[in-house]
């Protein structure tokens, strides 16, 4: 059921992305993460304006805003994520081995926790993206963040930046497209059918 959100969101967004400004980062899909996206070890941050977090922050964090677990704090206290504050920015090389598990076929998968308009992603080709561009992104009604597959083919780096609020995000593993899930279900059904036939054939031979 939850994965159907991705299918619906993708169908709704295709039209939008086709008419979007050419400088907007292209993406393959998005939907609420709801804590179901894969929790990966994040690149270790060494920057006075950013921190690595596990679970929901408690107490001071040394930033202008300690942020909120983009996976949804009510679902797990073990998710790894990154928080940027103090009008900071972080740039990651897309060839960094730490991102290898998050990139497939030129698409980088990210859980984006904050829809604030001052939080921005910029690729090395100059294209940018903010969640304020999408009116149906409303974290008030979503206890977690949003999963995006960002098209980074041909780019060498990606930068996450904020001017006022916190920017919470995490790199995650690719989520199968709805068509992939359909093929997987058909595959499982076929395996089950073959097992059923073999069981019946074995029973028939035993009876004979």
N, C-alpha and C positions, 0 to 999 in steps of 0.2 A: 504493500500500500504506500509506504513512504517513498519508495523509488518511483512510484507513479508521479510524485511531485516533480521529479526531474523531467519526465516526459512532457507534462503539462507546461512547465516553465519553459522548456526548450521550444515547444511549439509556439508559445506566446512571444518569445523573444526573437525568433528567427526574423519576423517581419520588422521588429525594431532595429536589430543590428544591421539589416540590409539597408536601412535608410539613415543609419547613424552617420555622424561626421567621420570623414576618412581618418581623422587623428584619434579616434576612439579605438582602444584595444579590442580586437576581435576575440570572441569567446565561443565555446561550443555549447555550454549549458550552464544553468545554475538552478539552485533550489536550496531549501533549508537543510542545514547539515544535521540538525536534530541528534547530534552525538553519534551518528551511524557511520560517519566517514572515518577513515583509518587514522589512528593516532601514531604519528611517526616522531622519532627523535628529531628535534629542530637544530639547525645550524647554531653553534655556540656564538652568542653575541658579546662583543667587546666594544661597547659604545656607551658613553655617559647618558645618552638620551633614549636608551632602550634596554630591555631586560628579557631574559628567558623566564617563563613561568611554567609551573606544573599545577594544574587545577586553578581554583579561584583564589586571587590574592587576598591575604589577610594582613592587616597592619600597613605600615608605610612601605613604599616601594622605591622612593627616591625620584619618582617622576611626577609631572604635573597632574597626571591621572593614572591610577593603577589599573584601569581597564576592567574588562569583564571577560571571563573565559569564553572564547568564540564557539566552543563546542556545546556550551550550555552547562552551567555549574551544577544544576540539579541532576545531571545524568552521570557525571563522573568527576572525581577529584584528581584524576591521574593524567589528563590530557596535557600534552606539551604544546606550548604556543609562545608567541613573541609579542611584546607590547612596546610601542614607540610613544614617547611623550616629549614634553619640553620643546615642541616645535622641531622635532628631530627628523632624521631620514636614515634609511638603511639601504645599501645597494648590495645585491647578491649577484655573483657571476653565475650564469646559467650552465656553465661547465663545471661548477662546484660538485664534487662527488656527493655532497650532502643533499643535493637536490635530485639526484639520479632516480630515486624511487618515486618522485613526484612528477616526472616528465615522461610522457608517452606520445609518440608520433607528433612531436613539436608542440604539445599542449602541456602547460604547467597547471597543476591542480592546487588550489588554495582555498582554505576556509577563511572567509573575511567576516570578522565579527562586528564591525562598527559601520553603520550607514552614514556617519557624519560627513557632510560635504567637504570638510577640509582634509579628509583622508584620501590620498591619491596614490595610484600605481602608475609608474612611468617606465616604458621600455626603452632600450638603447636607440631605437629608431625614432624616438620622440613621441610616440603614441601614448595616450594617457587614459585613465578611467577613474571615475569616482562613483560610489553607490548612489549619490544624490541624483545621478542621471536616470535612475530607475524608480519611478513613483510607487511601484508595488513592492519595493523593498522597505519593510516596516519592522524594525526590530522590537517595537513595542509589543507586537503580537507574535513575536518569534523568540522563544527562550534561548535559541542558539544563533549561530551566524549563518552565512550563506556559502555554499560550495560553488566555486567558479572553475571552469577549465579555460585558461587564458592561452591564446595562440601566441607562442613565443618563437615560432620558427623563423630563423634568420636573425634573431636578436642575440646579443651577447650578455646582456645584464638586465636586471629588473630592480627598480627602486620603489620602496614604500616610504611615504612621507606624510607628515601631519603638521598643521600650523598652530592648533590650539588644543584639541581634545586628544584622547588616546586612540591609537590605531592598533587593534588586536587582530592577529592573523596567525595562521599556521599552514605550513606546506603539508599536503596530504597525498594519498595514493589515488590514482585514477579510479573513477567509479564507472562500472560497465554501463554503456548506453542501453536504453530500453530494448533495442533490437538485439543486443548481445544477450540480455537476460532472456528474451524470447527464445533465442537459439539454445541457450543453456537449458531452459525448461523442456524444450522439445527433445534435447539430448537425453536428459534424465528420464523423460517419459519413454524414449526408445529403449534405454537400458532396462527400465522396469518391465517393458513389454517382452523383451528378449528373455529376461529372467523368468517371467511368468510362463512363456512357451516352453522353456527348458524344464521347468518344474512339472508342467503338465505332461511332457513327453516322457520324463522319468517315471511319473506315476503310471502312465499307460504301459510302459515296458515292465514295470513291477507287477502290474495286474495280470499281464499276459503270462 
